[in-house]
Amino acid sequence: MALPETIEIVPLDKPVRAEITVPGSKSITNRALILAALADGEVTLAGALWSEDTQVMAEALQKLGSEIKVEPDPEEFCNRTITVKGLGGNIPNGGTAEKPLELFVGNAGTAARFLAAFVCLGNGVYRLSGVPRMHERPQAALFEALRGLGYLVESEKANDKLPAKIFGSSSRGNEAPCEKSGIRNPKSEIDQSLLTSAATKEKKCRVSIAESSQFASALLLCAKTGGWKVEVVGENAEESPYVAMTAKMIEAFPHHGGKFQIEPDASSGSYFAAVNWVLWAGTHSLESDVTVKNWPTTDWQIDSRYLELITGIRSKTEISRKHDLGDSIMLDIVISPLNLPRPAATTSGLFLPDSKRTTPRPAKMVFRDLDRLRVQETDRVEAIVTELKKLGTNISETNNVITIIPDCALHLPAGQHIETYNDHRVAMCFAVLGLKVPGIKIKNPACVKKTFPNFFQKFATPPPKGLGATIRDAKTGRKLAVEELFAE
């Protein structure tokens, strides 16, 4: 049964004690799928996320010739154990210039960027396309780097975005792919000569990650197989968390076959890591004890830092998307209006042990370096600011910097709804806020299928495996059963 068009989150009115499991990391899963497809042997990926984005990747790899077996994971419904028979660097399937092999990437940035580099190792011609929003997202720096390596990339609208045709090369650079295809680079004659030169010399490229670190990750994942030397510019690669994740995965991965364990997604876990603080903030405080099972202990995911931040081990008045957090910065922005002093006494009478206590965050929060949020599933800066203003939040934004001063009287006016812009993280962030603020009604909740299809089920499942929250059909007011809350 499909989720209703709009749901209402009913605030919790009693403390919660729960341990929540969350699906595997999307970032790690999609990197692991590429590495497994390139491996020399069979690789088993344990704890792999099975959601819209990772299914898009797996389906594309199968279309390219990978043998993939998918089995249920007994620990987490939205995970799978995925076994991939490595291709050893050979991609058997491909199309022609007249009829390229079609690969649909939806709105998955990792799939779009990683597959663009991956198919360059193939024997044929490939066409990558996605949903309209994916066709608006940046690709230019990656396409330029691939051209520098000697591959022909044709953007159909001549804007260096998807849809695009990519011409692979089985000769590994001995002959320029553009010459083999007989098709001229639409850019210019100068670009054509540069491609020919690049393909006959050492295969080096330079890629900027100013707009997305996924450009560098795409190239690095395929660099060894392709014989590419990749220089990352625009930001220090060692300081870019997602590029660092890629490098560490390449080093740790069983390239000749074996098992690879994918850790839980820290960004997904952050929504539940924040629950104790959200229920405690402001009036009618509830001292709850909600934990996330198997919280990541490596430093691969930048959002693994969120647990430290929200539990008050360190306190910051300014948080950077570049240096402090990844996608979970969106959640921190959305719940920051609840940043109020702790009352002298709690209404619940429950007290957490010192190791789990939260401390009040500063009264003014500043969030910086948010420019990349503008070019993801939606313009996330505009989306967050617009929706928080509906609640009466004291919020301002200038030059990709958001400033919030807490407001103890948050409420959603009658007849208003939270727009999600088909963005899973917008939906999940405001759902967490709805555990405290009455009247939060979320449109298109099924958009969470992109990374966390059973997100709302974990909200409604009784403790200790869920929060026990009530979720209603906003149109009828009917309480929805757990089984009705899966996003398909």
C-alpha positions in Angstrom: 0.0 0.0 0.0 1.4 3.4 -1.1 2.1 6.2 1.4 -0.6 8.9 1.4 0.2 12.1 -0.5 0.6 14.0 2.8 1.3 12.7 6.3 1.2 14.4 9.7 3.8 13.6 12.4 2.2 13.7 15.9 4.7 14.9 18.5 5.8 12.4 21.1 4.3 12.9 24.5 6.3 10.4 26.5 10.0 9.4 26.8 11.3 6.8 24.4 13.9 4.1 25.1 15.0 2.5 21.8 17.9 1.2 19.8 17.4 1.8 16.1 19.0 0.1 13.2 19.6 2.1 10.0 20.4 1.0 6.5 23.9 0.8 5.1 25.7 3.9 3.7 24.6 4.9 0.3 28.0 6.5 -0.4 29.9 3.4 0.6 27.5 1.0 -1.2 27.7 2.7 -4.6 31.4 3.0 -4.4 31.6 -0.7 -3.4 29.4 -1.7 -6.3 31.8 0.0 -8.8 34.9 -1.6 -7.1 33.3 -5.0 -7.0 32.4 -4.8 -10.7 36.0 -4.0 -11.5 37.4 -6.7 -9.2 39.2 -9.9 -10.5 37.1 -12.2 -8.3 33.7 -12.5 -6.7 33.0 -10.0 -4.0 30.3 -10.2 -1.3 29.0 -6.8 0.0 27.4 -7.3 3.4 25.1 -4.7 4.9 24.6 -3.0 1.5 21.8 -0.4 1.2 19.0 -1.4 -1.0 17.2 1.8 -2.0 16.3 3.7 -5.1 19.9 5.1 -5.6 21.7 1.8 -5.1 19.1 -0.2 -7.2 19.8 2.2 -10.0 23.5 1.5 -9.8 23.1 -2.3 -9.5 20.7 -2.3 -12.5 23.1 -0.3 -14.6 26.0 -2.6 -13.8 23.9 -5.6 -14.7 23.0 -4.0 -18.0 26.7 -3.5 -18.6 27.4 -7.2 -18.0 28.0 -7.7 -14.3 26.5 -10.8 -12.6 24.9 -9.6 -9.4 23.0 -11.7 -6.8 20.9 -9.9 -4.2 19.8 -11.6 -0.9 17.9 -10.3 2.1 19.8 -9.1 5.2 18.4 -10.5 8.4 19.5 -7.5 10.5 18.0 -4.7 8.5 15.0 -4.8 6.0 16.4 -2.2 3.7 19.9 -3.8 3.5 20.9 -6.6 1.2 23.8 -9.0 0.9 25.0 -8.4 -2.7 27.4 -10.7 -4.5 29.1 -9.3 -7.5 31.2 -11.4 -10.0 34.0 -9.0 -10.9 34.6 -8.3 -14.6 38.4 -7.8 -14.1 38.2 -4.5 -15.8 36.4 -5.7 -18.9 32.9 -4.3 -19.6 31.3 -6.7 -22.1 28.2 -4.8 -23.1 28.0 -1.6 -25.1 26.1 0.0 -27.9 27.0 1.9 -31.0 27.0 5.6 -32.0 23.7 5.1 -33.7 22.2 3.0 -30.9 24.0 3.5 -27.6 23.4 1.4 -24.6 20.9 3.3 -22.4 21.7 3.8 -18.7 19.1 5.5 -16.6 20.5 7.0 -13.4 17.3 8.6 -11.9 18.4 11.4 -9.6 21.3 9.6 -8.2 24.4 11.8 -8.3 26.8 8.9 -7.4 25.4 6.7 -10.1 25.5 9.5 -12.7 29.1 10.5 -12.0 30.6 7.0 -11.2 29.1 5.4 -14.2 30.3 8.1 -16.5 33.9 7.2 -15.7 33.2 3.5 -15.5 31.8 3.2 -19.0 34.9 4.8 -20.5 36.6 1.4 -19.7 34.0 -0.4 -22.0 34.0 -1.3 -25.6 31.0 0.6 -26.9 29.0 3.7 -26.7 26.7 4.6 -23.8 24.0 7.1 -23.1 23.4 8.3 -19.6 20.2 10.1 -18.7 18.1 10.7 -15.6 15.1 12.6 -14.2 14.8 16.3 -15.2 16.5 17.4 -12.0 19.5 15.2 -12.8 19.8 16.9 -16.1 20.2 20.2 -14.3 23.0 19.0 -12.0 26.7 19.7 -12.7 28.8 17.4 -14.7 31.2 19.7 -16.6 34.3 19.2 -14.5 34.0 15.4 -14.8 33.3 15.5 -18.6 36.3 17.8 -19.1 38.6 15.4 -17.2 37.3 12.4 -19.2 38.0 14.3 -22.4 41.5 15.1 -21.1 42.0 11.3 -20.8 41.1 10.9 -24.4 37.4 9.9 -24.3 34.7 11.5 -26.3 31.8 12.8 -24.2 28.9 14.4 -26.1 26.3 16.4 -24.1 23.1 16.4 -26.0 22.2 20.0 -25.1 25.8 21.2 -25.5 25.7 22.3 -21.8 28.0 19.6 -20.3 25.1 18.0 -18.4 23.1 14.9 -18.9 21.8 13.4 -21.1 25.2 12.6 -22.6 26.8 10.0 -24.9 30.1 8.5 -23.7 32.4 6.6 -26.1 34.4 3.9 -24.3 37.7 2.5 -25.6 39.0 -1.1 -25.4 42.4 0.1 -26.6 43.1 1.7 -23.2 44.2 4.9 -24.9 46.3 3.6 -27.9 43.8 5.3 -30.2 41.6 8.3 -29.5 38.0 7.1 -29.0 36.8 10.2 -30.9 38.8 9.0 -34.0 37.4 5.5 -33.7 33.9 6.7 -33.6 34.2 9.1 -36.5 32.3 11.7 -34.5 33.6 15.1 -33.9 33.7 16.7 -30.5 31.0 19.3 -30.5 33.2 21.6 -28.5 35.7 22.8 -31.1 38.6 21.7 -33.4 41.0 22.8 -30.7 39.4 20.4 -28.2 39.5 17.6 -30.8 43.3 18.0 -31.1 43.7 18.0 -27.4 41.8 14.8 -27.1 43.9 13.1 -29.8 47.1 14.3 -28.0 45.8 13.2 -24.6 45.0 9.7 -25.9 48.4 9.1 -27.3 50.4 10.3 -24.3 50.4 9.4 -20.6 46.8 9.3 -19.5 46.6 12.2 -17.0 43.8 14.5 -16.1 43.0 17.3 -13.7 39.6 17.5 -12.1 38.0 20.2 -10.0 35.8 19.3 -7.0 34.7 22.8 -6.4 31.1 21.8 -7.4 31.2 18.1 -6.3 33.7 15.7 -4.8 31.9 13.0 -6.7 33.8 14.0 -9.9 37.2 13.0 -8.3 35.7 9.9 -6.7 34.4 8.7 -10.1 37.9 9.0 -11.6 39.7 7.5 -8.7 37.5 4.4 -8.5 38.4 3.6 -12.1 41.9 5.0 -12.2 43.9 1.8 -11.7 42.0 -0.2 -14.3 42.1 2.7 -16.8 45.7 3.5 -16.1 44.7 7.1 -15.3 46.7 9.6 -13.2 44.2 11.9 -11.6 45.1 15.3 -10.1 42.4 16.8 -7.9 42.1 20.6 -7.7 39.7 23.1 -6.4 40.1 21.9 -2.8 42.7 19.9 -1.0 41.8 16.2 -1.7 43.0 15.2 1.8 40.6 17.6 3.3 37.6 16.6 1.2 35.8 13.9 3.2 34.2 12.1 0.4 37.4 11.9 -1.7 39.2 10.7 1.4 36.5 8.0 1.8 37.1 6.9 -1.8 40.8 6.6 -1.3 40.4 4.6 2.0 37.9 2.3 0.4 40.2 1.6 -2.6 42.9 0.7 -0.2 40.8 -1.6 2.0 38.7 -3.3 -0.8 39.3 -7.0 -1.6 40.1 -6.4 -5.3 40.8 -10.1 -6.0 37.6 -11.3 -4.3 36.3 -11.7 -0.8 33.9 -10.0 1.6 33.4 -6.3 2.3 31.3 -5.0 5.2 29.4 -1.8 4.6 28.8 0.2 7.7 25.5 1.9 8.6 24.8 5.2 7.0 25.7 8.0 9.4 23.5 10.5 7.6 20.5 8.2 8.1 21.5 7.5 11.6 21.7 11.2 12.4 17.9 11.6 12.3 17.7 9.2 15.3 20.8 10.4 17.0 19.1 13.8 17.2 15.9 12.5 18.8 17.1 12.7 22.5 18.0 16.4 22.0 14.8 17.2 20.0 12.6 15.7 22.7 14.5 17.5 25.4 14.7 21.0 23.9 12.4 23.7 25.2 9.3 23.1 27.2 7.6 19.8 28.0 11.0 18.1 27.9 11.3 14.4 27.7 14.4 12.7 28.9 14.7 9.9 26.3 17.3 7.3 25.5 17.4 6.6 21.8 20.6 5.1 20.3 21.6 4.0 16.8 22.9 0.4 16.6 26.4 -0.1 15.3 27.1 3.6 14.9 30.1 3.9 12.5 33.5 3.8 14.2 35.6 4.6 11.2 36.3 8.1 9.9 35.1 7.2 6.4 31.8 9.1 6.8 32.0 12.8 7.7 28.5 12.6 9.3 29.7 10.1 11.8 30.8 13.3 13.7 27.1 14.2 14.2 26.7 11.9 17.2 29.6 13.8 18.9 28.1 17.1 18.0 24.5 16.5 19.1 25.4 14.9 22.4 27.3 18.0 23.4 30.8 16.5 23.7 31.8 19.6 21.8 29.8 22.7 21.3 30.0 24.9 18.3 28.2 28.1 17.4 29.2 27.8 13.7 29.1 24.7 11.6 30.5 24.3 8.1 29.3 22.0 5.4 32.9 21.8 4.1 34.7 21.0 7.3 32.3 19.8 10.0 29.4 17.8 8.6 28.1 16.5 5.3 24.4 16.0 4.5 23.4 15.9 8.2 24.1 19.6 8.4 20.6 19.9 6.9 19.1 18.2 10.0 21.1 20.4 12.3 19.7 23.5 10.6 16.1 22.3 10.7 16.2 21.5 14.5 18.3 24.5 15.5 15.1 26.6 16.1 14.6 24.3 19.1 17.9 25.5 20.6 16.5 26.6 24.0 17.8 26.5 27.6 17.2 23.3 29.5 14.4 23.7 32.1 15.3 23.3 35.7 13.2 20.2 36.1 11.9 17.7 33.5 8.3 16.7 33.2 9.2 13.0 32.7 11.3 12.5 35.8 13.7 10.4 33.8 17.4 11.2 33.8 20.0 9.9 31.4 23.4 8.7 32.6 26.1 11.3 32.3 27.6 9.6 29.3 24.4 10.1 27.4 23.3 13.5 28.6 22.9 16.3 26.1 23.7 19.9 26.7 22.0 23.0 25.3 23.5 24.4 22.2 24.3 28.1 21.8 21.4 30.5 21.4 22.5 31.6 17.9 23.6 29.1 15.2 25.5 29.9 12.0 25.8 27.4 9.2 28.5 28.1 6.5 29.7 26.8 3.2 26.3 25.7 2.0 26.9 26.3 -1.7 27.0 22.6 -2.6 23.5 22.1 -1.1 22.1 24.2 -3.9 23.1 21.7 -6.7 21.9 18.5 -5.2 18.4 16.8 -5.4 17.0 20.3 -5.1 18.3 23.8 -4.0 18.4 22.6 -0.4 19.3 26.0 1.0 16.2 27.6 -0.6 14.1 24.7 0.4 15.1 24.7 4.1 14.8 28.5 4.5 11.4 28.6 2.8 9.9 25.8 4.9 11.4 27.0 8.2 9.9 30.4 7.6 6.5 28.8 7.4 7.0 27.8 11.0 7.8 31.4 12.1 11.5 30.7 12.5 13.9 33.6 12.9 16.1 32.6 10.0 18.2 34.5 7.4 20.4 33.5 4.5 23.1 35.5 2.8 25.9 34.2 0.5 25.2 30.5 1.4 25.3 31.3 5.1 22.3 30.6 7.3 21.8 32.2 10.6 19.1 31.0 13.1 17.9 32.5 16.4 15.7 30.0 18.3 12.0 30.6 18.6 10.0 28.8 21.3 6.7 29.2 19.5 7.2 27.2 16.3 4.0 26.2 14.6 2.8 25.4 11.2 -0.3 27.6 10.3 -3.5 25.8 9.4 -3.7 24.8 5.8 0.1 24.9 5.4 2.2 21.9 4.5 6.0 21.2 4.4 7.0 20.9 0.7 9.7 18.3 0.2 10.7 19.2 -3.4 11.0 15.4 -4.0 14.1 15.5 -1.7 14.4 12.7 0.7 16.5 14.7 3.2 14.1 17.6 3.4 11.3 15.1 4.2 13.3 13.3 6.9 14.6 16.5 8.5 11.2 18.0 9.0 9.8 14.6 10.2 12.3 14.8 13.1 11.2 18.3 13.9 7.6 17.0 13.9 8.4 14.8 16.9 8.4 18.1 18.9 6.4 20.7 16.9 2.7 20.1 16.5 1.1 20.1 13.1 4.0 19.2 10.8 2.4 17.8 7.6 4.8 16.5 5.0 4.0 16.3 1.3 5.3 13.5 -0.9 6.7 11.4 2.0 7.5 8.6 -0.4 10.5 10.5 -1.6 12.5 8.9 1.2 12.7 5.8 -0.9 15.9 7.3 -2.5 18.0 6.3 0.5 15.8 5.1 3.4 12.5 3.4 2.3 11.5 2.3 5.8 12.3 5.6 7.5 8.7 6.3 8.6 8.2 2.7 9.7 11.0 3.2 12.2 9.2 6.3 13.5 6.0 4.3 14.0 7.4 0.9 15.2 6.9 0.6 19.0 10.0 0.7 21.1 12.6 -0.7 21.5 13.0 -1.1 17.7 11.3 2.2 16.8 10.1 5.4 18.3 6.4 4.6 18.6 5.3 7.8 17.0 1.8 8.3 15.6 1.7 9.2 11.9 -1.6 10.2 10.3 -3.0 10.5 6.8 -3.1 14.3 6.7 -6.2 14.3 4.5 -8.4 12.0 6.6 -6.7 12.1 10.0 -6.5 8.3 10.1 -3.7 6.8 12.0 -1.5 4.8 9.6 -0.3 1.3 10.5 3.4 0.5 10.3 2.9 -1.6 7.2 1.4 1.4 5.4 4.5 3.5 5.9 7.0 1.8 3.6 8.0 4.1 0.7 7.7 2.3 -2.7 
